[in-house]
Amino acid sequence: MRTEPTTTVLGFDDLKTHRVFTPYYRPWTAVPLRALEAPSTLGDPGVASEPLPVAPDGRSPQAAPGGESAGRARFEWWLTEGLAAYGRARGGDDLAAGHTSRLSPYLHFGCVSPLEYVTRSRAAPGGEPWIREVCWRDFYAQLLYAFPRTSRADLYERAYPRGDAGHAFDAWCAGHTGYPLVDAGMRQLAAEGWMHNRARLVVASFLVKDLGVDWRHGADYFERMLIDGDVASNRGNWQWVAGSGVDHAQGGRMFNPTHKRSDVIRGATTSAATCRSLRASTGSRSTSRGSSEVSMGTRSDRRPRGRRLPSPARRATQPVLDPGCQRCAPSPIRRTWFTRSGEASACTRCR
C-alpha cells in the first residue's frame, strides 16, 4: 500500500521541522512535487447514499456552496482572473477589493487537493505570492505534527492576557463591540462562516490585546463558526497574535481596530444592511477615495510606536460594548498579565 499526504502539499517527512516560516519556505519551494495522478475509480457498492446534513438554523446562511464541482469552478476562475490581481493587491490585504481566492473551505474539506493548487498555480503568471500563503498551511501542519500540545497550549511560555470569557467576549462574538471594523468582521463570520484573513487578525488582536481574553476562547469560537476551520492554521495564527507562537516579536502583534473609513468597513462584510448600520452607529460617511489597502507591511495597520491605544471603555466615541450596558460602561476594562512564574501583575494601562 502506498500512502500520500492529502491535506498538505508535502509530507511531514519531506522536510525537517521548522519553527520559523522563512527557513521553512525556502526548502519547501525546492522540493520536487510528486506528479498529479487521477484517483482510482471505485465501483458502485450498491449502497444508497445518505443525504448531506443540513446546516443548523441561522448558522452561516450565506456560506459558499460546497462540493468538488464548486471548488474546481472557483479554482478555475482564480487561475484565469483572480490570481494576477492577488499579487497586485499586495497579497489580497485590501479588504474592500475582495482579492482573495476563498478556496480555503474546499481545501479544508478535501474537495480539491492542495498539491493540484500549487502545481497549477506555479505554471500561471503571478502565482508566487499566493503559493506562499498555501505554504503557510503546510508550515502550521508540520508544526502541529511535531508539537501536538500546541492545539491547546502555547508553543512558547510568554506573558500575555489570559482573561476568562465574560460579557466582553459575548459582545465580541455578536459583533457588538462598537468598533466598526471588528464588528463587521464578526458579523461576516456569522453570516458566511468565513472572514478575510486581515479581518481575522484584527479581531483576534482586539480580543487578546484590548479585551484581555485568552486566545483559546477566540480559537474555539472560530472553529465553531468557520467552514474552513483548520486546527493547525487557526491555533497557530491565534498564538502568533498573542505572542506565544512562531514569531520573533515576543509581545505579539497588535492591529489597529479603529479604522472608520466606510470602504474598509464595506470590505469586511458582504451585507449592505450591516454596513449601513455600522456607519450609522459611528457617524462615518462614505468617501470617494476608493478602496483602502490594509497591509501587514504598512505602518497604518499597526499602532504608532510609543503609544498605546486608549482603553476602549475610556473612549466616549468608541465604546467597547453596547453603550447601554451598565456593567462595563461605567469603568474601564481591567486586564491581568501573567509572568512565567504565574504571578499576576497589572499592565501599564491599568497601573
C-alpha positions in Angstrom: 0.0 0.0 0.0 1.3 3.5 -0.9 0.1 6.4 1.1 0.5 10.1 0.1 -0.3 13.3 2.0 -3.7 14.7 1.1 -4.2 17.7 3.4 -0.7 19.2 2.7 1.4 19.7 -0.4 4.5 18.0 1.1 4.6 15.1 3.5 5.7 15.7 7.1 8.9 13.7 6.5 9.9 15.6 3.4 11.5 18.4 5.5 12.8 18.8 9.0 10.6 20.6 11.5 10.9 24.4 11.5 9.6 26.9 13.9 10.2 29.9 11.7 8.4 30.3 8.4 11.0 31.7 6.0 13.7 29.0 6.7 10.9 26.5 6.0 9.6 28.2 2.9 12.9 28.2 1.1 13.5 24.4 1.1 9.7 23.9 0.7 9.9 25.5 -2.7 12.9 23.4 -3.7 11.3 20.0 -3.1 10.1 18.4 -6.3 6.4 17.9 -6.3 5.0 14.5 -6.9 3.1 14.1 -10.2 -0.6 14.7 -10.2 -2.4 11.4 -10.7 -6.1 10.7 -11.3 -7.6 8.8 -8.4 -8.7 5.3 -8.8 -12.3 4.7 -9.8 -14.4 2.9 -7.3 -17.2 0.7 -8.4 -20.7 1.1 -7.3 -21.0 -0.6 -3.9 -24.7 -0.9 -4.3 -25.4 1.1 -1.1 -27.9 4.0 -1.1 -26.3 7.4 -0.3 -27.4 9.2 2.8 -28.3 12.9 2.3 -25.8 15.5 3.4 -26.5 17.1 6.8 -28.3 20.4 6.8 -26.6 23.4 8.5 -28.3 24.4 11.8 -30.9 27.2 11.5 -29.2 30.6 11.5 -25.7 29.2 11.0 -23.8 30.7 8.1 -26.9 31.5 5.9 -24.6 33.0 3.2 -22.0 30.2 3.2 -20.2 29.3 0.0 -21.6 26.3 -2.0 -19.9 23.0 -1.1 -18.6 20.1 -3.2 -15.8 19.3 -5.6 -17.6 20.9 -8.6 -18.0 24.2 -6.8 -14.4 24.0 -5.6 -13.0 23.3 -9.1 -15.1 26.1 -10.7 -13.8 28.5 -8.1 -10.2 27.4 -8.7 -10.6 27.8 -12.5 -11.8 31.3 -12.0 -9.0 32.0 -9.7 -6.3 30.8 -12.1 -7.7 32.8 -15.1 -8.8 36.0 -13.3 -8.1 36.3 -9.6 -4.5 35.2 -9.3 -2.9 38.1 -11.1 -5.0 40.6 -9.1 -3.9 39.0 -5.9 -0.3 39.9 -6.5 -1.1 43.4 -7.4 -3.2 43.8 -4.2 -0.2 43.0 -2.0 -1.4 39.6 -1.1 -5.1 40.3 -1.0 -4.9 42.5 2.1 -7.3 45.0 0.6 -10.5 44.2 2.4 -12.7 46.2 0.1 -11.4 44.8 -3.2 -12.0 41.1 -2.4 -8.8 39.9 -4.0 -8.8 36.6 -2.0 -9.3 33.1 -3.5 -11.9 31.9 -1.0 -10.6 28.4 -1.7 -9.9 27.6 2.0 -13.2 25.8 2.6 -12.5 23.5 -0.3 -9.0 22.8 1.0 -10.4 22.1 4.4 -12.9 19.5 3.3 -10.6 17.9 0.7 -12.7 18.9 -2.3 -9.6 19.8 -4.3 -6.0 18.7 -3.5 -3.6 21.4 -2.3 -1.0 19.7 -4.5 -3.1 20.5 -7.5 -3.5 24.1 -6.4 0.3 24.6 -6.1 1.2 22.7 -9.2 -1.1 24.5 -11.5 -0.5 27.9 -9.8 3.2 27.6 -10.4 2.5 27.4 -14.2 0.3 30.5 -14.0 1.8 34.1 -14.1 1.9 35.9 -10.8 1.3 32.7 -8.7 4.2 33.0 -6.2 2.5 35.3 -3.6 -0.5 33.1 -3.4 1.6 29.9 -3.3 3.5 31.4 -0.4 0.2 31.6 1.5 -0.6 28.0 0.7 2.8 27.1 2.2 1.7 28.6 5.5 -0.9 25.7 5.7 1.9 23.2 5.4 4.1 25.1 7.9 1.4 25.1 10.6 0.5 21.5 9.9 4.1 20.3 10.3 4.4 22.4 13.5 1.3 20.8 15.0 2.5 17.3 13.9 5.8 17.9 15.8 4.2 19.7 18.8 0.7 18.3 19.3 0.3 20.1 22.6 0.0 23.4 20.6 -3.6 22.6 19.8 -4.4 23.7 23.4 -1.1 25.1 24.8 1.4 27.8 23.9 4.4 27.0 21.8 6.4 29.4 23.9 5.7 30.4 27.5 5.3 34.1 27.4 3.4 36.7 29.3 0.1 37.8 27.7 -3.5 38.4 28.8 -5.3 35.2 29.9 -8.7 36.5 30.9 -11.9 34.5 31.0 -14.7 34.8 28.5 -17.2 37.1 30.0 -19.7 39.7 28.7 -17.0 41.4 26.7 -16.3 38.1 24.9 -20.0 37.7 24.2 -20.2 41.2 22.7 -17.1 40.3 20.6 -18.8 37.2 19.3 -22.0 39.0 18.5 -20.2 41.9 16.7 -21.4 44.5 19.2 -18.1 45.9 20.4 -18.7 49.4 18.9 -15.6 49.2 16.7 -16.9 49.1 13.1 -14.1 47.0 11.6 -14.2 44.4 14.4 -18.0 44.2 14.3 -18.1 43.9 10.5 -15.6 41.0 10.6 -17.5 39.1 13.3 -20.9 39.7 11.6 -19.4 38.4 8.3 -18.2 35.3 10.2 -21.7 34.7 11.5 -23.3 35.2 8.0 -20.8 33.3 5.8 -18.7 31.1 8.1 -15.7 32.9 6.6 -13.7 36.0 7.2 -11.0 37.9 5.4 -7.6 36.9 6.8 -6.7 40.6 7.6 -10.0 40.9 9.5 -9.3 37.7 11.4 -6.0 39.2 12.6 -7.7 42.4 13.6 -10.5 40.8 15.6 -8.0 38.4 17.2 -5.7 41.2 18.3 -8.7 43.1 19.6 -9.9 40.2 21.7 -6.5 39.3 23.2 -4.7 42.7 23.4 -7.6 45.1 24.0 -10.2 42.9 25.9 -7.5 40.7 27.6 -9.3 37.4 26.8 -7.3 34.2 26.5 -6.7 33.3 22.9 -8.1 29.8 23.4 -11.6 31.2 23.7 -11.3 33.0 20.4 -9.8 30.0 18.7 -12.6 27.7 20.0 -15.3 30.2 18.7 -13.6 30.4 15.3 -13.6 26.7 14.9 -17.3 26.5 15.8 -18.1 29.1 13.1 -15.6 28.8 10.3 -16.3 26.5 7.5 -12.5 26.4 6.8 -11.6 26.0 10.5 -8.3 24.2 10.2 -7.0 23.4 13.7 -3.3 23.8 12.8 -3.6 27.1 11.0 -6.3 28.6 13.3 -4.5 28.0 16.5 -1.1 28.8 15.0 -2.3 32.2 14.0 -4.0 32.9 17.3 -0.8 32.2 19.1 1.1 34.3 16.6 -1.2 37.3 17.5 -1.0 36.5 21.3 2.8 36.4 21.1 3.2 32.8 22.3 3.7 31.3 18.9 6.0 31.4 15.9 7.1 35.0 15.9 10.2 36.8 16.9 8.1 39.6 18.4 7.6 38.3 21.9 4.9 40.8 22.7 2.8 39.6 19.8 1.1 41.6 17.1 -1.3 44.5 17.7 -3.6 45.6 14.9 -5.4 48.9 14.8 -9.2 48.3 15.2 -10.1 52.0 14.8 -10.4 52.3 11.0 -13.5 54.3 10.3 -13.4 54.6 6.6 -16.5 53.2 5.1 -14.7 51.4 2.3 -12.6 49.4 4.8 -15.8 48.5 6.7 -17.6 47.6 3.4 -14.8 45.3 2.5 -15.1 43.4 5.8 -18.7 42.4 5.3 -21.0 41.3 2.5 -24.2 42.7 4.0 -25.2 46.2 2.8 -27.6 46.4 5.7 -24.8 45.7 8.1 -22.6 48.3 6.5 -25.4 50.9 6.8 -26.0 50.1 10.5 -22.3 50.3 11.3 -21.9 53.6 9.5 -24.9 55.0 11.3 -23.7 53.8 14.7 -20.3 55.5 14.3 -21.4 58.6 12.2 -18.8 57.8 9.5 -19.6 58.8 5.9 -18.8 57.4 2.6 -15.6 58.6 0.9 -14.6 58.9 -2.7 -11.1 57.7 -2.3 -11.7 54.2 -3.5 -10.6 51.0 -1.7 -8.2 51.2 1.2 -5.3 48.8 1.3 -4.8 47.4 4.8 -1.5 45.7 4.6 0.6 44.0 7.2 3.6 45.8 5.9 2.3 49.3 6.2 2.5 51.4 9.3 -1.1 52.4 9.1 -2.1 48.8 10.1 -0.1 49.0 13.3 -0.4 51.3 16.3 2.0 54.2 16.3 5.3 53.5 18.1 5.5 54.8 21.6 1.7 55.0 22.0 -0.9 52.6 23.4 -4.4 52.6 22.2 -6.5 54.1 25.0 -8.7 51.6 26.9 -11.8 51.1 24.7 -14.2 51.8 27.6 -12.4 55.2 28.1 -13.1 56.3 24.5 -16.5 58.0 24.5 -16.8 57.8 20.8 -15.7 54.1 20.6 -17.4 52.1 23.3 -16.1 48.6 23.7 -19.6 47.2 24.3 -23.2 48.3 24.0 -23.3 51.9 25.4 -26.4 50.9 27.2 -24.7 48.1 29.1 -24.4 49.2 32.8 -21.9 46.5 33.7 -19.0 47.7 31.5 -19.7 51.3 30.5 -19.0 53.0 33.9 -15.5 51.6 34.4 -12.6 50.6 32.2 -11.9 47.0 31.4 -9.2 45.6 33.7 -6.6 43.3 32.3 -4.2 41.0 34.1 -0.8 39.9 32.7 0.9 36.8 34.0 4.6 36.3 34.3 6.4 33.0 33.7 6.1 32.2 37.4 2.4 32.6 37.2 2.4 35.8 39.4 -0.2 38.3 38.3 0.9 41.8 37.5 -1.1 44.8 36.3 -0.4 46.0 32.8 0.9 49.6 32.3 -2.5 50.7 31.2 -4.1 49.7 34.5 -1.4 50.8 36.9 
